[in-house]
Amino acid sequence: MGKAIAGAFIAGLFMKIFIFDFMIAEGDSMSPAIRSGTILLVNRLQYGFRVPLQDRYLLRWADPKPGDVVVFRTPLGDTAVKRIGALTSSGDFIVLGDNSRLSLDSRSYGPVHPAGIIGKVLGIR
């Protein structure tokens, strides 16, 4: 019984770190699509395999596309949820909140490096 519980815990931890994660949105920068308190399902493998606890990819197989809603680390070090607006000439991404009046996004802190993108939002509940 103890081995089964430990195995389930390890499997769950592995999935959370490498494959899928659940996050709770804070703030209204993405409303009306995503309101504060909304639970988000994030696919951590959408764009590649990230090194845990670091802002870099070991393998990348895709890039975010305009319109994708992503979770990422801002240049200020915070975790945020925004929509990809465009790819810049430097290879970085412009991210924008749906609610431009309340959104702290690329208009405030500039483009986001691809390595800072944690994953794509797949589901909203």
C-alpha positions as CSV (number, residue, x, y, z in Angstrom):
1,M,0.0,0.0,0.0
2,G,2.8,2.4,0.9
3,K,4.6,1.7,-2.4
4,A,1.4,2.4,-4.4
5,I,1.0,5.8,-2.6
6,A,4.6,6.7,-3.1
7,G,4.4,5.7,-6.8
8,A,1.3,7.7,-7.3
9,F,2.9,10.7,-5.7
10,I,6.0,10.5,-7.8
11,A,3.9,10.0,-11.0
12,G,1.8,13.1,-10.1
13,L,4.9,15.2,-9.3
14,F,6.5,14.1,-12.6
15,M,3.4,15.1,-14.6
16,K,3.2,18.5,-12.8
17,I,6.8,19.4,-13.4
18,F,7.1,18.1,-17.0
19,I,3.8,17.6,-18.7
20,F,0.7,19.4,-17.3
21,D,0.1,21.9,-14.6
22,F,-3.0,23.6,-13.0
23,M,-2.7,27.2,-12.2
24,I,-5.2,29.8,-10.8
25,A,-5.4,33.1,-12.6
26,E,-5.0,36.2,-10.5
27,G,-6.1,39.6,-11.7
28,D,-8.3,40.8,-14.6
29,S,-5.8,41.5,-17.3
30,M,-7.2,38.7,-19.4
31,S,-10.9,39.3,-18.8
32,P,-13.5,38.6,-20.1
33,A,-11.9,35.4,-21.4
34,I,-10.1,34.5,-18.1
35,R,-11.2,36.1,-14.9
36,S,-9.4,36.1,-11.6
37,G,-9.8,32.8,-9.8
38,T,-10.2,30.8,-13.0
39,I,-8.4,27.4,-13.0
40,L,-6.1,27.0,-16.0
41,L,-4.8,23.7,-17.4
42,V,-1.3,24.4,-18.9
43,N,0.5,22.0,-21.3
44,R,4.1,22.3,-20.4
45,L,5.2,20.2,-23.4
46,Q,3.4,22.3,-26.1
47,Y,6.6,24.0,-27.3
48,G,9.3,21.7,-26.0
49,F,10.9,20.0,-23.1
50,R,12.0,22.5,-20.4
51,V,14.7,22.0,-17.8
52,P,12.9,22.0,-14.5
53,L,13.2,25.2,-12.4
54,Q,15.2,27.0,-15.1
55,D,14.1,29.3,-17.9
56,R,15.5,27.2,-20.8
57,Y,14.5,24.4,-23.0
58,L,16.5,21.2,-23.5
59,L,14.5,20.5,-26.7
60,R,12.2,22.8,-28.6
61,W,9.8,21.5,-31.3
62,A,7.4,24.4,-31.8
63,D,7.0,28.1,-31.3
64,P,3.9,29.9,-29.9
65,K,1.7,31.4,-32.6
66,P,-0.2,34.7,-32.5
67,G,-3.4,34.2,-30.5
68,D,-2.0,31.4,-28.2
69,V,-2.7,32.0,-24.6
70,V,0.5,31.2,-22.7
71,V,1.9,31.1,-19.2
72,F,5.4,32.7,-18.9
73,R,7.9,34.4,-16.7
74,T,7.9,38.1,-17.2
75,P,11.2,40.1,-17.5
76,L,10.3,41.2,-14.0
77,G,10.4,37.6,-12.7
78,D,6.6,37.2,-12.2
79,T,4.5,34.4,-13.7
80,A,1.8,35.7,-16.0
81,V,-0.9,34.6,-18.4
82,K,-1.2,36.6,-21.7
83,R,-2.0,36.2,-25.4
84,I,0.8,36.1,-27.9
85,G,0.5,39.2,-30.1
86,A,3.5,38.8,-32.4
87,L,7.0,37.6,-32.9
88,T,9.7,40.3,-33.0
89,S,12.7,40.5,-35.3
90,S,14.8,39.4,-32.4
91,G,12.9,36.2,-32.0
92,D,11.1,37.4,-28.8
93,F,7.4,37.5,-28.4
94,I,5.0,40.4,-27.8
95,V,2.4,39.4,-25.2
96,L,-0.8,41.3,-24.5
97,G,-3.6,41.1,-22.0
98,D,-7.1,41.0,-23.4
99,N,-8.1,43.8,-21.0
100,S,-5.6,46.4,-22.2
101,R,-6.7,49.0,-19.5
102,L,-5.7,46.7,-16.7
103,S,-2.9,44.6,-18.2
104,L,0.8,44.8,-17.4
105,D,2.2,43.3,-20.5
106,S,4.7,43.9,-23.3
107,R,3.6,47.5,-23.6
108,S,5.0,47.9,-20.1
109,Y,8.0,45.6,-19.9
110,G,8.9,44.8,-23.5
111,P,9.1,41.5,-25.4
112,V,9.4,38.1,-23.7
113,H,12.1,35.7,-24.6
114,P,10.9,32.2,-25.8
115,A,12.8,30.5,-22.9
116,G,10.5,32.2,-20.5
117,I,7.4,30.6,-21.8
118,I,6.3,27.8,-19.5
119,G,3.4,26.4,-21.6
120,K,0.2,26.9,-23.5
121,V,-3.2,27.2,-21.7
122,L,-5.3,24.3,-22.9
123,G,-8.3,24.5,-20.7
124,I,-10.2,27.1,-18.6
125,R,-12.5,26.2,-15.8
